[in-house]
Amino acid sequence: MAEYHLQAPLTDADVAQLRAGDVVFLSGTVYTARDAAHKRLMDMIDNGEPLPFDLSGSVIYYVGPSPAPPGRPIGAAGPTTSYRMDTYAPRLHELGQKASIGKGKRSSAVKEALVRHTGVYFGATGGAGALLSKCITAARVIAFDDLGPEAIRELTVENFPVLVINDCKGGELYAKPDLAAVGLEDA
C-alpha cells in the first residue's frame, strides 16, 4: 500500500501507478454527479450536445451535498452508493473520464472499462460527509440546477482522502483476503 498526492484532472500516468489499497490525497477540480445527472449527460452525448465540463481526465464524485452552512462552500458531502451509476460509467470512461469516487462495489462492466481505458475507482468514507466537506474549498453549480443537491457541481478539493478500490490493472481492494494489506490485521 502506497500513498500519493495527485492533482485533478488526472492523466493516464497518474492512474497507471495506482494499485488497489493505495491511499490518495486528491487536489484540484472534481465534478459531482448522481443518477439523474448521469442520465442527462448521456442524453447530451447521444444528441451531440456539448457537456458542461470536459471529460478528459475528469474525476466524478457520486455525491448529493447538503446545503452550505454560513461561511462554507458546501455542506456535508459524503459518497453515495456507486452501483447506480454503473450503467453510465463505462461510456464516460471511454470518452475520457479517469476516476470516480463513491462507496460500494462496482459491476464487472465498470471494472473492465477501468482496465480498457486506464481508469480508477476511489472509495470515500461513508458517514463522514461533514469531515470530507472540510477538504472542499470551493463549489459552484455548473449544470442541472433544477436537480437541487444532485445538480452537477464543480468542486475545488484540497487533500481529499480516498482509497483505491479498483485499479486499471484489474486489482480490487474488496477482493483481497489479506486484511494486513489495508491495515486491518488486528480487526
C-alpha positions in Angstrom: 0.0 0.0 0.0 1.4 3.4 -1.1 0.3 7.0 -0.6 0.0 9.5 -3.4 -0.8 13.2 -3.7 -2.5 13.8 -7.1 -3.8 16.8 -8.9 -7.1 16.5 -10.9 -7.7 16.4 -13.7 -5.8 13.1 -13.8 -3.6 11.7 -16.6 -3.0 8.1 -17.7 0.4 8.2 -15.9 -1.3 9.3 -12.6 -3.8 6.4 -12.8 -1.4 3.7 -14.1 0.8 3.9 -10.9 -2.1 3.3 -8.5 -3.0 -0.1 -7.0 -5.9 -1.3 -5.0 -5.4 -0.4 -1.4 -3.3 2.8 -2.1 -4.3 6.0 -0.3 -4.6 9.1 -2.4 -5.0 12.7 -1.3 -6.7 14.4 -4.3 -6.4 18.1 -5.0 -7.8 20.1 -7.9 -11.1 20.0 -9.8 -13.7 17.3 -9.1 -17.3 17.2 -10.5 -20.3 15.9 -8.7 -23.0 13.8 -10.4 -25.5 11.2 -9.3 -28.2 9.2 -11.1 -30.3 11.9 -12.7 -27.3 14.0 -13.8 -25.7 10.9 -15.4 -28.9 10.2 -17.3 -28.9 13.8 -18.6 -25.2 13.6 -19.5 -25.9 10.5 -21.6 -28.8 12.3 -23.3 -26.5 15.2 -24.2 -23.8 12.8 -25.5 -26.4 10.9 -27.6 -27.7 14.2 -29.0 -24.3 15.6 -29.8 -24.6 18.4 -27.4 -21.6 19.9 -25.6 -21.2 18.7 -22.0 -21.0 21.1 -19.0 -17.4 20.0 -18.3 -14.5 18.4 -20.2 -14.5 14.6 -19.6 -10.8 14.3 -20.4 -9.0 13.4 -17.2 -12.1 14.1 -15.1 -12.9 12.9 -11.7 -16.6 12.5 -10.8 -17.8 12.3 -7.2 -21.0 10.5 -6.6 -22.5 12.9 -4.0 -25.5 15.0 -3.3 -24.2 17.5 -0.8 -26.3 19.2 1.8 -26.8 23.0 1.7 -23.7 25.1 2.6 -23.7 26.4 6.2 -22.7 30.1 6.7 -19.1 30.7 5.8 -18.6 27.3 4.0 -18.7 26.5 0.2 -20.7 23.3 0.8 -22.5 21.2 3.4 -21.9 17.6 4.3 -20.5 15.8 1.2 -20.4 12.1 1.8 -20.4 9.5 -1.0 -23.4 7.7 -2.4 -23.6 4.1 -3.5 -21.8 3.8 -6.8 -23.6 0.9 -8.5 -26.4 3.2 -9.5 -24.0 4.9 -11.9 -22.7 1.6 -13.3 -24.9 1.8 -16.4 -23.3 5.1 -17.4 -19.7 4.7 -16.2 -18.2 2.6 -18.9 -19.2 5.0 -21.6 -17.9 8.0 -19.7 -14.5 6.3 -19.2 -14.5 5.6 -22.9 -14.9 9.3 -23.5 -12.1 10.3 -21.2 -13.2 10.2 -17.6 -10.3 8.9 -15.4 -11.8 8.4 -12.0 -15.0 8.2 -9.9 -15.4 8.5 -6.2 -18.2 6.7 -4.3 -18.8 3.8 -2.0 -19.6 0.1 -2.5 -18.7 -2.4 -5.2 -18.7 -1.8 -9.0 -20.1 -4.0 -11.8 -17.8 -6.2 -13.9 -18.6 -3.8 -16.9 -17.2 -0.9 -14.9 -14.1 -2.8 -13.8 -13.4 -3.9 -17.4 -13.8 -0.2 -18.5 -11.2 0.9 -15.9 -8.7 -1.6 -17.4 -9.5 -0.8 -21.0 -9.4 3.0 -20.6 -6.8 3.4 -17.7 -9.3 4.4 -15.1 -9.6 4.1 -11.3 -12.4 3.9 -8.8 -11.8 5.6 -5.5 -13.7 4.9 -2.3 -14.5 7.7 0.1 -15.6 7.1 3.7 -19.3 6.8 4.0 -20.8 8.6 7.0 -18.0 11.1 7.1 -19.7 13.8 4.9 -19.1 16.7 7.3 -15.4 15.8 7.7 -14.9 15.3 3.9 -16.5 18.7 3.2 -13.6 20.3 5.0 -11.4 19.3 2.1 -13.7 21.2 -0.4 -12.6 24.8 -0.7 -15.0 25.9 -3.4 -18.2 24.7 -5.0 -20.4 26.0 -7.7 -23.3 24.6 -9.7 -22.4 24.2 -13.4 -25.4 22.2 -14.8 -28.9 21.0 -14.0 -29.6 23.4 -11.1 -33.2 22.1 -11.1 -31.9 18.8 -9.6 -31.1 20.6 -6.3 -28.5 18.6 -4.4 -28.0 16.3 -7.4 -27.0 19.2 -9.8 -23.6 19.0 -11.3 -21.1 21.0 -9.2 -17.6 21.9 -9.9 -15.6 21.4 -6.7 -12.2 22.5 -5.8 -10.7 20.0 -3.4 -7.5 20.0 -1.3 -6.0 16.8 0.0 -9.4 15.0 -0.3 -8.7 11.5 1.1 -9.7 8.5 -1.0 -8.7 4.8 -1.2 -8.1 3.0 -4.5 -10.8 0.3 -4.7 -10.4 -0.8 -8.3 -7.3 0.0 -10.3 -6.5 -0.1 -14.0 -4.8 -3.5 -13.8 -7.9 -5.3 -12.6 -7.0 -5.1 -8.9 -9.8 -4.8 -6.4 -9.4 -3.9 -2.7 -12.7 -5.7 -1.8 -11.4 -8.9 -3.3 -8.2 -9.0 -1.1 -8.4 -11.6 1.6 -5.3 -10.2 3.3 -6.5 -7.7 5.9 -2.9 -6.7 6.7 -2.8 -5.1 3.2 -5.2 -2.4 4.4 -4.0 -2.2 7.9 -6.8 -4.2 9.5 -4.7 -7.2 10.6 -6.0 -6.8 14.2 -9.6 -6.4 13.3 
